[in-house]
Amino acid sequence: MSSTDTPTLDHPGEVVTHAHVRYVQVPEVAGPIALITLDNGMDHTRPSTFGPTGLRNLLAAAAEIEAHAPAVSAVAVTGKPFVFHVGADLSFRSSFTDPRAIRPAIHALSELGHTAMRRIGAGRLAGARVPTFALINGAAMGGGLELALHCDYRAVSGAVAALALPEVFLGVVPGWGGTQLLPNLVGADRAVTIAIENPLSQNRMLNAAAAVELGLADVLLEPADFLEEALRWAGQVIRGEIDPAAARTPVRRGQAWADAVARGRGLADAKLHGAAPAAYRALDLIELAETADLDSGLAAEADALADVAVTEELAASLYAFDLVQKRARRPVGGPDASLARPVTKVGVVGAGLMASQLALLFARRLEVPVVLTDVDQARLDAGVAAVHTEIDNLSARGRLSPDAASRLKASVTGSLGLTAFTDADLVIEAVFEDPAVKRQVLTDLEAVLSPTALLLTNTSALSVSEMASGLAHPQRVAGLHFFNPVAVLPLVEVVRGRHTDDAAIATTLAVAKKIKKNAVLTTDTPAFALNRLLIRFMGEVLGAIEDGTPPAEADQALEPLGLPMSPLALLGLVGPAVVLHVAETLHAAYPDRFGKPEGLARLVAAGRTGVYAEHGDPHEIDQQAAELLRVHADSDAPVPTGEQVREAALAALAEEIRIILDDGVVAEAADVDLCLILGAGWPFHLGGITPYLDRTGVSEKITGRRFSPPGVASIS
């Protein structure tokens, strides 16, 4: 499709970004600067994006500037408050019901973007050439950053915390010039960092200082008077007083460029194992950018974007993105939010690692007093000290002002007695995973708390209902299951016990939102949702090792899925003792599906904290650990191959997900996917897991039906 077809593009659901033009006179510059402000008319919670109409508005702004008299001395682009621009309107791709229309439409949108951004960035107005500036006042991602790359010069506000080309994370490639312009501005190696490594590292963002250091921006300016200072800086450039381009690091070509692309392919292989095409196509385009002229490079970019737009991996990625952006923020199945009670003070029972993490999180996000308690003064002092140390670390990194750090430290205290909780509205226990211990803690708490105070347990596998069974007010007990590390993983499971009332659940969900966690509501079944699925999946791998499959082969069996870490790496991260506790709980509850974890028990009994060698290759399996895991060393039974391990693990997942859904543990398959994405870091290109099981036929083979209808997280 040629660029002449682009005017036929339409997207009725587009939130249109307007390109408002005003003319600003700068001292000692002959003509005014034409300042384009990108604004979709909404506040910063709905950032500006480009669909077809928004891109045409950009072209219209160029035409208006060209017709202006007197002639302008420069063109500058900025954004609405807090947002420069965050790129393509992803709903455009999702709006097609006919899969055959996707590729030509995406190709045309890429060409339209190229045309509009080159028109602005080139600064060719009525035959004259004027300099162009991107004044990055807020978040600049994807096509927004690409528009800035088309400009001659870039200034960035010191307050900007999100600059990125996240396309590979979403399963596409930069499609509006990023693959060609970026490496020729900052060099191929830095381009690989920005366009490949960062997206594949949980979509890592750059802040303003990093953007300047990497050469993305020419100057860092204070945020207070950013626009005024940026226009003053632009005036210096126009008058020839400074030459930002002369200060840029020269781009290294030849072997340095080839080495950078090779590094990118290694990163993609390590993260994806070939499971999704976008990163590899983006690397092909970065490789091409060394020698291709811009017209050829952009044509190749449009072709690549159109190709990946019709992959199942992208369909799954867009489904996952929608889950994280929408469903995760509005948990399904919860009661009326108006039932939530206020929380003005929090108690944390325990002073270990998890308890101290929880105390800091509640104090920082809820901005209320938090009291830790433990049975031992030394442990209590260590727990409070750990919180205070982390606050000092946040202050040292500039995340907290000295005053805020002092207030936060003062809000976290310790007490050996439970009487410190008498006026608490919420108390969460984070003690040893023993049902008798937890039951006693809740009983002791009930004796000192008001009848309406919320009692939460952070158990990873035990029954919330059983813990609350002997209480006078079991209706105010719920589970709030965090995942370690608490500060990093965004998922919490909110667990409704048999007696938990709506007010308790509404309050727990409200608290989860305030502490900036994404909640999935589950019923009270052993290990709830995420841990149950991970142990079922991991159990197939460990079971194969018990039966003689070499640990390395079993560990690598799931590589074709492109998971963030292998099963044995996950075992080491979580800790064999924790995994064993959950596995034994599930074996006791469902012995027909969860085998007895004999090899794992031997590993824990031997004091091992993982299975990899402590020195040398980080992926080398320790021989002693391998021997501990192999339980049936003398068996004559066939040894499962890596392919059989993968098939068994996927079949087990499909079966367990179906049971979880049929039993109403979570509301829908989407909640299963949210758990795996947010709690275990499973990649967007899988869509969590259920879209993958659907499109590979595993769902129907094992359970007799799909988890979602065709067209949901799939091309058709």
Protein Blocks (a to p, Z undefined) as FASTA:
>chain_A
ZZklmmmpccfklccddddddddddehifbacddddddehiafklccdddfklmmmmmmm
mmmmmmpccddfbdcddddehiabecjafklmmmpmblklmmmmmmmmmmmmmmmmmmmm
nopgghiacddddddfbdcehjlmmmmmmpmbdcddfkbcbdcdfklmnopacfehpmmm
mmmmnojklmmmmmmmmmmngoiacdfklmmmnomambdcdfklmmmmmmmmmmmmmnop
acfklmpccddehjlmmmmmmmmmmmmmmmnnopafklmmmmmmmmmmmmmcfklmmmmm
mmmmmmmmmgfklmmmmmmmmmmmmmmmmcghiacfklpccdfbdcdedjbfklmmmmmm
mmmmnopacddddfbfklmmmmmmmmmmmmmmmmmnopacfklmmmmmmmpccdfbfklm
mmpcbdcddbdfdfklmmmmmmmmmmmmcfkbccddfbfkbcfklmmmmpmblmlgccdd
ddddfklmmcdcddddfklcfklmmmmmmmmmmnopacddddddehilmmmmmmmmmmmm
mmmmmnopafklmmmmmmmnopabdfklmmmmnopklmmmmmmmmmmmmmmlmccffklm
mmmmnopabjbdfehjfkbccfklmmmmmmblmbcbdcddfklmmmmmmmmmmmmmmmmm
mnomamblmlmmmmmmmmnopafklnommmmmmmnommmmmnopafbdehiapaZZ
